[in-house]
Amino acid sequence: MKKLLSLLLALSLALTALAGCDSSSGKSSAAPSQGGASAGDSASGGSSSMEELLAAMPESYDPGVQVAGTPELYANTDLSDAYTVNLYLIGDKPNDYDRVEELVNEYLAPFNTSIKTTIMSWSDYQTMYSLVLAGGEQVDLIFTAPWCYMFTEAPKGSFLTIDEEFRQKYMPLTNKYQAPESWDETTIQGKTIAVPSDEASPMGKIVAVRKDLMDKYDIDDLETWDDYMEYMLTIAEKETPESGIYALAAAADNNELWDVYRQQYDMLFALDNSWLDMAYEYDGELPTSDEITLVYEHDAFREYCYDMKKLADAGCWSRSALTNTVTDDDAFGNLQGASIAWNTSVFTYMEQAEKTEGVECMAYDLTKDHLVAAEAYSNNDIAITAGSKNPERAAMVLDLMKFDTYVNNLLMLGIKDEHYSIDDQGQYTELAAATEYPANNLSASWAIKNNTLKEAGTPERELVITDSWEERIVMNPCITFVFDDTNVKAQCSAVIAVMQDYVPMLELGLVDDVDATLDEMLQKCNDSGLQEVKDEFFRQYEEWYATR
């Protein structure tokens, strides 16, 4: 009897959670709220209804769980007037994105809301990002990250503060399901300025290579960095003159290859700011300030630059790599390059390359005896802009993007039964049309991932690598330290400008003398105020360290 009652109760809760949803698509069938509580009203009117709706939903957001938001859940948000939320993302626009957006907007119709998305390309976002926030563009939601201007735009006041009261009132699903510990990672000077992803996954860096070319030249499996160097030099010497395929079709820099290299030193970051990076070698403890150094002053970076010059001089990539606009990943997928370096995303480009008959690819972890850093929750985020004309409506859309199952799956995977299928365990499989909307390829998907979507039938060659990471994964103990550059903003800008001129060519080995060029860069950085920046960094770090 107890078992029967438990089953009936579970069924009742599940039906309540899915109330107002079309059973076949998950689309909300509720009518839009007309004249709901305004943003300025107290939360008392309708708060009990919100609490009841939330209580009826699954306790945790586990794989296979179905959660559907309804207009009634957002009783504190005025939905009486139609509003379009302007969403800005970065990266490559999937071919079928407009169709996906149309379906999102159909779903949002009962909320009297729609979205309009602008995707800034990889080649444009570095110049457009700050201009979009500073200019006359109406922006409501924008992708951000420590590597995507989060720490430079937050001090300018570009992002809305998303405190606990705001989340409780306007983002009920996020308030219920988001990992509580994640908020510290997007909190600067006591203000939470973005919503992080809800997944902290292994962030190992690996290389992918053409296995058919390895076989062609009798090259054994790659176990170490030196093995990879030999593979690259062999391709440059024997394959490039014959086919024109570069060992690595580098573009703009070799930062992703640097990420692979530095894993040999168990290197983590106390400050990861794309250019102004402060690093340390992790020994299991929170580092003291004297264990942290500017990454470009670390011996490992100098050694890396020596290797890059050796590869560049051998012709492993084009001498015009600094200005190449085709990414190394796309070039690998299009058979113009014989290797790439990145995270598990390399498997996507391996599959693309293998669509050509006779091409076989393989991925290698070159640092199997070293730790694997966990990706920070804050590595990918979405912020509500301070200039949003309707931040409450933007918050509602972001809430649905993150934890409404239908909207989340649409943006992460595309259209069900066209771009992907999903099995009884909630695991997805990409279908032939996934080339038009690759899974987890949109920058929004990186910020709204929540550890529930797993791919079915993951190839053994990928599992061999990712399974081995589980026992080596560590969370960076410095992850919640946030550097406030307010007092040295001018110096930071000047130093970064120098680094932007020098680091890419050093990472590509396109210099006459590594030592002379690196020393020249560091001298110019010092002339531009590097020491003042470091003094301010260490002062703040030591204050933070004392509270641990």
N, C-alpha and C positions, 0 to 999 in steps of 0.2 A: 504493500500500500504506500509506504514512504517513497519507494522508487517511482511509483506511478504519479504521486503528487509532485515529486521533483520534476518529472518529465513534463507534466502539465504546466507547472510554473515556468519552466524554461521556454516552453512553446509560447506561453502567454507573453513573456518578455520579448521574445523574438518577433512576434507579430506586432507588438506595440512599437518596437524599434523601427519596423519597416512600414508602419502605418503611413498612408499617403504616398506609397511608392508603387509604381507599375511593376508587377511581378516579373515581367520579362526583361525589362531594361534597367530597373532601379531608378527610373525617372520619377521625380516628385510629381504627384497629381493634385496637390493642394492648390487652391486658388491663391493669387498673390494677396498679401495682407494690405488692406485698404485702411489707411488712417491708424496704423499701429502706433505704439508708444514712440514718442519722439526721442531723439538722442539726448535731449536735455532733461527728460523726465526721470524720476527716480526709478530704481530697479524694482520697486515694490509691486507696481502694476504688471502682472504677468510673470513675475519671478517664480511664483510657485508652480505655474505651468511649465516653465523652463526646467525647473528642478525635477518635476515629475517625468518630463520627457527624457532628461538625461539619466535619471534613475532607472528608467525602463530599458536603456541601451546596455549593450554588453559592458561588463566592468573594465575589461582591458581590450586593447585594439590588437588582437592576435590574428595570425594568418587564418584566412577563411571567414573571419568576422565580417558581417555586413552592417554598415552604419549609414543611415540616410538622414540628412538635415531637412527640415521643413521650415516654412516661413514662421510658424508659431514658435520655433526654437529661438528666433531672433526678435522677440517681442520688444526688446529695448531699442531696436533700430527702426527708424521711420522708413517704411517701404512704400509709402503712398505715392511718391513720385518716381517715375522711371529714371534710372541712373546707369550710365556706362562707366565701368571701372577700367581705367587705362593701365594695362599691365606691360611693363618693359622687361624684356629678357635679353640675354646675350647668346651668341653662338650661331649655329647653322639652323635655318628654318626647314623643318621637315616638309616634304612635298605636299603631304596631306594635312598640314597643320590647319589650314582654313576650314577644312571639313570637320576636324575635331573641335575647333573653336565654335563652329556653328552648332554642334551637338551640345556643347557646354551651354551655349546661350539658350537653346531650347529648354534645357534643364533648369536654367535660371529664370525662365519666364514667370513662373509663379512667385518668384521673389521680386518681380518688377525690376530686374537687374540684367545687365549683359556685360560682357568683357570685350575689349578691343586690345589686341596684342601688337606690340612693336618689338621686333627682334633685331637687336644690333649685332651685326656680324662680328666674327673674331677679328677681322681686319679693321673694323670701324669703332668698336666699343671703347677702345682706349682713348680715342679723341672725342667720342660722342657722349660718354657717360656723364661726366661732370657738366658738360654743356646742357644736356637734357635737364638735369636737376636745377641748374642755375638759370636756365632760359625760361621762355614763356610757355613751354610745353606743359600740358596738363598731365601729370603723372600721379597715379594713385598707389600702385604697387611696383616695386622694382627689385630685381634680383641683385643680391650683393653678397660679399664674402670678404674674408681677410685679404684675399688675393684680388678682390674686385672692389676696391675703393671704400670698403666699409669703414676702415680706420681713418681715411682722409675725409670722407663726407660726413661722418657722424659729428666730429667737432664743429663742422660748419652749421650744424642744426638742420641737415637735409632730411633727417628721418624722424618720424613721430616716436615719442616715448610710449612703449607698450607695457605699461605696468600691470600688476596683478589685478587691480580693480577694472582696468580696461578689458583685460582678457575675460574676466568673469562676466562682464556685462555684454561684450560684443563678440567674443570668440569662445562660445561654450564648449565646442568639441575640442578645440586646442587646449582649453583650460582643463578639460577632463583627461585627455589622453597624452598630451605632450610630456616627455620625461622631465620631471621637476629639475633634475640636475643640469639640464641643457641650457636653461635660461642664463646661468652665470656666464656662459661663453659669448653671449651677445649683449652683455651688460657693461657699459663704459661709464665710469664715474657715477655709478649707482643708477644709471638709466638704461633700461633694456630698449635697444633701438632696432631690433630685427627679430623675426621668428626663425629659429634655426630648424634644420632637419630633425627628424626624430629617430635617427639611426646613427650609431657610432660603429662603423665597420672597419675591418682591416684595410690598411692603405699601403700595402706592399707595392713596390715598383719593380717591374720586370721588363724584359726585352722580348720582342717577337722577331723571328727571322724566317727566311725562306729555307725550309728543310730540303727542298729539291735541289737548291744550289749547294747546300752543305754536302749532300750526297754526290753531286757532280764533281766536287773538288775534294772528296774523301775527308771531310771534316767531321770529327766526332762530336758528341753532345757537348754543349757549352756548360761548364761547371763554374767557371770563375770569370771575373772581369778580364783577365789576361786572355782567356779563351775567346771571349767576345771580340777583343782587340784583334786577335789573329784572324778571326772570321772576317771582320771588316777590312783588314788589309788585304786578305786574299781576294775578296770581291773586287776591291779597287784595282788590284793588279791584274786579275785574270778575267773578271766578268764585265766590268765597266767598259773596257775598250771593245769588247765583243758585242754587247747588247745595249750599252748606254745606261744600264741600271746602276744607280749609285748604291753604295753600301748603306747609306742613310740619306734620304733626300731631304736634308735639313732645311728649315725655313725659319728665319728671324733669329733663332738662338738654339741652344741645345740644353735648355733648362730641364727637360724631362729626363734626358740622359744623365745629367748631373744628379737628379734625384736617385737614380739607380746607383750611381757611383758612391754617393755619400752614405748609403746604407752600410757600406763596409766599415764605417766608423761609428755605427749606432748613433748617428747624429739626429738630434731633435732641435726644435726651435723654441726659444723663449720669446722671440718676436719674429713672426713670419709676415712680412709686409711686401711681398713680391720682389722688392729691391733691397730695402733696408732690413736685412735679416740678421738676427742675433742667434747664434747656435751654440750647442754644447754637446758633449759626448755623454750619453745617458749611461749611468752606472747603477741604476736602481733607486737612486735617491733624488730628491729635489735639489737642483744645482745651486751652489752659492754663486754670488755675482762674479767671483774671480774665475769661475769655471766657464763663463759665457764670453764669447768673442764675436765680433763682426765676422760673418761667414767668409767674406773675401780676404780676411786676414788669417784665416785658418789654413794650416799647411795643406789640408786635404784639397782645398779649392785650387791652390797653386799646382799641386800634383795633377789634378784633373785637367787644368789648362795645358800642362805639358802633353798629356795624352791627346787632347783635342788638336793641338798643333801637329802632332805626329800623324793623326788621321787626316787632317785637312791637307797637309803637305803631300800625303799619299793619294789624294783625290777621292776620298771617301764621300765627299759631298761637293756640290757646286761652289765655285768661288763667288757666286752671286747669292749664296744662301741667305745673307743678311736681308736681302730685298725680295726673296721668294714669297709669293702669296699663296701658293698651294701648300697646305700643311704636310708635314712628313707622314702623318697618318693616312691622309687621302692618297698621297703618292704611293705609300706601301700597298694600300688596297687596290690601286690602279696599276701595280706592278712596275712603278718607276723607282721604287726603293726596295732594298733587300733587308731592312730592319727598321724597327721603331722601338721606342721606350715609352712606357706609361704604366697605368694600373691595369686591372682586368679588362679595361676597354680595348686592349690590344686584340682580344679574341674576336671582337666585332670586325676589325679590319683584316684579321687573318681569314675569317670566313668570306669576306668580300674578295680577297685575293684568290682564294681557293675555288671561286666560281669559274676560273679559267682552267681548262683541262691541263693536267700535268703539274699544276702548282700545288705544293704542300708546304704548310707553315708549322712552326713550333714555337712555343713560348718557354722561356727559361728564367728561373729565379737564380741570379748570380750571387746572392748573399744568403744562402740557406742557413748559415751558422750565426746569423745576426737577427736582432729583434725586428718586429714589424710594428710600426706605429699604427694606432687606431685613428681613423679619420675623426676629426672633431665634429661634434654636432654643428658647430658654427662654420664648418668649411664651405657650406652652401646655405644661403639664407634668403628670405624675402622680407623687405622692409615696406612699411606704409610710409609714404613720403609726408614730410611736414607740410608740403604745399597741397596735399589732397583736398579737394573741395568737399569730400564726403568720406572721412576716414572710417566712420562706422560701417558704411557700406563696403568699403575696401576690406575692412576686417572680416566682414561676413564672407566675402568671396574667398579670401585667403583661408578662412576656417573651413569652408567647403572643399577647397582645393586640397587641403591637407588630410581631412578625415572623413569626408563624405566618400564612401567607397566608389560610387559611380563616377564622380568628377575626378577623384584621384586616379582611378584606373584609366580613364580617358586620357588624361594628360601624361601619365606615365607610360602607357602601352599603346594608346590609339584606340581604334574601333574594334570592339569584340567580334570575333569570328571573321574578321577581315585582316586586321594586322596581327591579331593574336587569338589564341584559344586558351581556355582555362579549365583545369581538371577538378575532380571532386575534392582534392586536397588544397585547392586554391593556388596551385602552381600553374604558371603560364608557359605557353609555347609560342614563339614567333612563327607566323605563317609567311607564305611567299610575298605577300604585299607589305611585309614589315620593312622592306627597303624604302617604302614611301613614308613610313613613320616608325623608325627604329625604337625599340624599347629603351626607356631611361636615357634617351639621347637629348631631350630638351632640357635646357638649364633649369627650368621650373621643376622638372622631375627630380633633380638633385636636391632641391630645397624642400620638397614635399614628400620625400621618401620616408617611410615609417616602419620599415622592417617587416612588412607583411607580404610583399610580392616576391616570390621565389621562382626562378626559372626551372621548369621541368626538364629532365634529361640533360642536365649540364654535362658537357663532354668530359670524359675522364682526364684529358690532358689539362683541363682547367681545374678540376677537383684536386688533382695531384698537388697543384700549387696552392690553391686556397685552403685546402684542408691542413696543409703543413703550417699555415700561418697561425692557426688557432692557438697552438701551444707557445707561440712566440710573440703574441700580440701584447702591447703595452699602451697605456694611455699616458700621453704627455703630461707630467705633473705641473707644467707651466701653463696649461691650456686656459686657465681662468685669469691669467695675468694679462692685462690690457694696458698698453702704453698710450698715454695721453701726450700728444706732441704739441699741445697748445703753446707751451713756453718756448718751443724751438721750431715752430712751424716753418719759418723762413729758412732756417738752416737745413731742415729735413728736405724741403723742396730743392734747395741748391745741391745738396749731396745726392739726392735721387737723380737729378738731372745729369750729374756727372756719371753715375752708375749706368744710366740708360744709354749713354754714349759708348761706354767701354765694355760692360759685362757681356752683351751679345757677341761682340767680336772675339772676346776672350773665350767664351763658351764654344765658339765655332773654330777656334784656333786660327783665325784669320788675322794674325799679327806677325810681325817680323821677329819679335823677341818677347816671350811671355813675361819674363821677370821685369824687363824694362817697362812694358806696357802696364802690367799690374801695379808696379811701384808708382808709376806716373798717375794712375787712377787714384790710388790711395792718397798720394800727395795732394791731388786736386780736391779730393774729398775732405781732407784735413783743412785745406785752404778755404773750403766752403762752409766749415763749421761742424765737421764730423765729431770733433772732441766734445763740443758743447752738447751735441745730440747724445753721445754716449754717456756723458756725465748725468744728463737728465734721465736717461734710460736707467742707469744703475741706481740713481737716487730713488726712483719710483719702484724699481725691482726690490731693492733692499727694504723699503717700507712694506711692500707686499709680502716679502719673504718673512718678515718679523711677525706677521699675523698668521702664518701657517701653523 
